[in-house]
Amino acid sequence: MQHHTVQEPTGVRDGASRLRLHRLEGYDSHERVVRVEDTRSGLRAIIAVHSTALGPAGGGCRLWTYRSQGEAIADVLNLSRGMTYKNALADVGFGGGKAVILGPVPKTRREDVFRSFGRAVNMLGGKYITAEDVGVAVSDMEQVSRETKFVCGLKEKNGIGGDPSLFTARGVLQGMKAAMKVRYQAGSLKGARVAVQGLGSVGAKLCDLLAAEGARLVVADIDEERAARLQARHGASRASLETILLEDVEVVAPCALGGAITGMVAKNMRAKVIAGAANNQLASREVEDILRRRHIAYAPDYVINAGGIIMVAAEYRGQFDPTYVRHEIDRIYQRTEEIVSTALRRDVSTVAVANEMVEQRLARR
């Protein structure tokens, strides 16, 4: 795939300094990867456009403090590739992209950083559509929107727009139900034991939905106070971050950062369903094979955590119709059921089945 160079635009200045976008080459067939620097605001960011084959590259902006720029680049490349797959399967008319802002960002500079990021997004001319991700709020996207129209996740209308986390959680719930039906022949989640790792915006909302379904929760979070609040609210059990994925449950739901399902976890976990909101949950390709051999039904994260991007795409196109959005999120159930049942029948990984579906859709363009 051709790599494009984003030249530094003449006459585009940010205070006394110029906002600079540099190309980063050679990254796994991405169409475009740029490093953004703005010395006045302190913005340091990387924007990755993996594919625009199905439309503009849609994907959130993550604010995270990385150990190195190399770690940030690896993260944004994995995330943007995952967005291509997620958006293709969700059929939202977006390609795949992602952005990361390298933290920390002081509160006193946050507005300037996000306005500067908005100018960087605008320079890409609509190739990338941004929204919230980890560490980013609706208020931040409102600052971005002062500089570009290529942004979603703003104020609500008819319940559509703003924070996408509840919509993401609803999609995960649909995927979890489908995987449970195939693996356990279970018609509902009532009485099912579910271990939720990570109780941030999506994880906490997923717990609320699971409790309403009658599931029995085991929870863990890096923030002990947050875990204690969820425990009290839903009568949940508590586990440590080290043991949560190995608990005696039917389902584990990784809802923190990626790579949670390592080879060790895959070999020793007792759950037979993995269905969570985190991106890039499997630490390696080896894990796919371990799960297949152990008949553990992994609902691919980029299939079931698409509820947020479904809502974001509707907002971007002005489709403020809750019935339409709910219908599109509910389709995650059928997609997941098809993927998990096909994988079990063919004795291949669910990732292989989902990837085939994506490749077929991309090939038709």
N, C-alpha and C positions, 0 to 999 in steps of 0.2 A: 504494500500500500504506500502511496506517495506521501512523503513528509513535507509539510509546508513550513515556511518561515514566516513568522510574524515580525515584520519590520517595526522598529521604533517609529511611531508616527511623528512627523514633524509638526511643531506648533501645539502639541498636546502637553501642557505643563501642569504640574501640581505644586502650586506655590513657587518656591525658588528652584525646585528640582523637577526632573522629568520622570514620569512613570515609565518604567522600562519593562519590556517583555522579551525574554530571551528564549530561543528554541533549545529544547533538549532532544537529541536525536536517538534513534535506534531502539525504541522501546516497543517491542512486541506488537507491531503492526498498528500502533496508534496513529491516527491521522495527524494529530497535533498535540504537542506537550510544551507548555510554556512556563517559564519561571518569571514571576512578577516581583519587582522590587520598587519600593517607593521610600526614599530616605526621609521625606518630610513626615509622613504618617507613621513610618516604621513597618508598613505592610511587607510581609514576605509570604508569598503564596505560590502554589503550583496549580495550574489548570490543565487537566488532561481530557482531550477529546478522543475517545476510542473509535467511535463510528458515527457517521451521519447518514448511513445507508437508508435508515427508516425514518429520518427526520432530524431536526436539530438535536444536538446531544444534551439530553436532560439528566440532571443529577445534582444532588445537594452539595453545599459547601460545609466542610468540617473544620472546626477550630480545635487544634490539638497541639500539645507541647511534645514534640518528637525529640528523640535523643540525637538525631542527626538529620541533615537534609536528605541523605540517602534513604533513611527510613521513611521520610515523608514521601519521597518519590515512589518508593515501592508500594506504599499504602495507596496513593492516589491512582497508580496504574492498575492495581488490583481492583480498586473500587470502581474505576471508570469502565473497565472491562465487564465487571459484574453488572453495571447499569445497562450496557448494551444487551446483555442476556435478559435482564429483568424487563426492560422496556419492550424487547421483542416479544417475549411470552405474554406480557400484559396487553400487548397490541394497543399502545397508547399514542402511536405516531411520533415517538421520540427515538433518537439514537441514544448512544451512551456516553456520558461524560461525568466528571467529578472535579471538585476543587478542594484543596486543603490550604488553610491559613496556618502558618507556623506560629505557635504561641511561645510564651505567654503574651497576651495583649492586655496592658494595663487599662483599667476602667476609664481613666482620663483620656485614653487615645482610641477607645473602641469605636466611637462614631467616625473619627477620621479614617481609621483602618477600613471600615466597611464601606465608606464612601469611595475610598481609593480602590477597593476591590470592585465596586460597581463600575468604576471607570475602566478597569481592566477587562471586565466582562463585556462592556460596551464596545471596546476595541476589537473584539472578536466578531462583531457584526451579526450576532444571532446564531452563530455556530454552536454556542453553549448557552443553555438556559439554567440558571441557578435557583436554589431554594435552601431551606434549612437542613442541617444534618447535626451530628454530635457537636455540642458546644456552641451552637448558634440558635438564636431566638428570632421570633417574628419581628421584634424591634430592630434587630440587625438587618433583616431583609428590607425593612422599610427604609433604612439608610441606603442600602444598595439601590433601591428603586428610585432614589433621588438622582441617580446617575445613569440608569439604564432601564429600558423597558423589558429586558430579557431576564426577568426574575419572577418567581412565584412565591407562595407561602406568605401572602400578605393578609389583610383583614378579611374576615369572614363575610359571606353573603349567603343566606339560606343554609347556613351550616357548612358551606364549602369554602375552603381557603384557610389561611392562617396555619397554625401548627398541624402538621400532617400525622402526628404520632398516633392518635386514636384510630385513624384509618389504617395505618400500618398494623396496629395491634389487631384490628378486625380481620385483616387479611391473614395474619398469622393464625388466628383462631380458626378460620375456615380451613387452612392447610392442615392444621393439627387434627381437626375433626376427620378430614379425609384420610389422613395417614392412619388414624386410629381405626377407622372403618375397615381399611384394607388389612392392616396388620393384626388387629384384635377382633375383627368383626363386631366392633362396638358401634351402636347406633347413636351414642351421645358420650359426653365427657363426665356425666354425673358419676361421682364416686371415684373417678380416675385420679391417680396420684401424679402430679405434675411438678417437676423441679424447675424453677425459674432462676436463671443466673443473670443478675443485672436488673436493677429496679429503677432505671432512669425513666425518661418520658414514655418510651414504648413498653418497657418491661412492667412498669407499675400499672399502666392501662390494661396490659394483657392480663395481669393478675386480677384486676377488677372484673374483666370479662369472664375469666375462668371461674372465679368465685360465683358469679351469677349463673354459670352453667352447672354448678354443683361439684366442681372439681376440688380435690384436696391438695393444698399447696405446700410446697417446701421452697423456701426462698433464701437467697444469699446476695449480698451486695458489698462492695468495698466500703460503703457508708453504713456503719452499724446502726445509726439512728434511723436512716431510711428503711433499713430492713426491719427494725423494731416496729416502725409505724405500720408497715404492710402486715407484719405478723399479728399485730393487735387488731387491725381492721378486718382481717379475714380469718383469724384463728389459724394462721399458717404455722407450720413447723419451720425451724431455722436450721441452716447448715452452714458450714464454712465455705469459702470460695474454693478451697482445695478439695472438698468432698462433694459439692453440690451435684456434679455431673455423674457421680458414682452412687447416688442414693438409690434406695429400693423403690423405684417409681416406674410407672408405665411410660412416661414422657419426660424428656429433658428439653428445656427451652433456653438455649443460649441467647441472651439479649444484651450482652455487653460488647466487647470488641471482638475482632476476628481471631481465628486460629484456636478456638476453645477445644475443639474435638481433635486431640492429638492421637497418635498411635496408641499410647498408653491408655488414654480414656476409652478409645474405641474397643480395645481388647478387654477392658475390665468393667465397662458400664453395664448396668442391669436393665436399664430401660430398653425397650424395643422400638421406640419412636423418638426421633429427633426432629423438633419443629420449633424454631425460634426466630427472633427478629434480627439477630446480628448478621452482618455481612461477612462473607468468606469464613464460614464456621469451621471448615475442614482444614487442618493444618498442612496436609500434604495429599498427594495423589494416592499414596499408600493407604491412607485412611479410608478412601472410597472402597477399596478392595476388602479391607477388614470388615467394614459394615456390611458389605454384600455377603461375605462368607458367614457372618453371624446372623444374617437375616434381620438386620436392624433397618427399619424404614426411615431413611433420612429424607425429609421433605426439603428439597434444595432451597436455601435461603432466598435466592434471587427469584424463586417462584412464589413463595408465600409471603415475603415481606414487601410485596409490590403495592399494597393498599395505599401507601402514602403517595407514591408517584402517580397512581391512578387519579387520586384526588388533585394532585398538583397539576397534572396535565389538563384535567377538566377546568380548573381555575384559570390556567393560562389561556385556554381557548374560550373562556367566558361561558362555560357550561355549568352554571350554578344550579344544577338539578340534583338534589339528594337521591332521588329514585334511580337516576341513571348511574350515579357513582356507586350506590349500594349494589346495584345489579352487576356492575363490572367487578367489584370486589368479591361478590359471591361466586363469580366464575373461577376464582382461585381454588375453590373446593373441587370442581370438576377437573381442572388441570392437574391438581395434585393427585387426585384419585387415579387419573389415567397414568401419570408418571410412575407412581409407586406400584400400581398393579402390573404395569408393563415390565418394570424392572424385575419384580419377583417372578413373573412368568418367563422372562428371557434369561434370568440369572445374570443380570448385569447391574451396574450401579445406577441409582436414580439420577446421578449427575450425568452419566452417559446418555440416558434417555432424554433428559431435559436439554442437554447440549445438542442432540440430534434435532430436536424440535426447533431450536433457535437457528441452527445452520440451514434447515429447510426453509425457514421464513426469510432469512437473509439471502438465500440463493434465488428466491423468487423475485427479488428486486432487480 
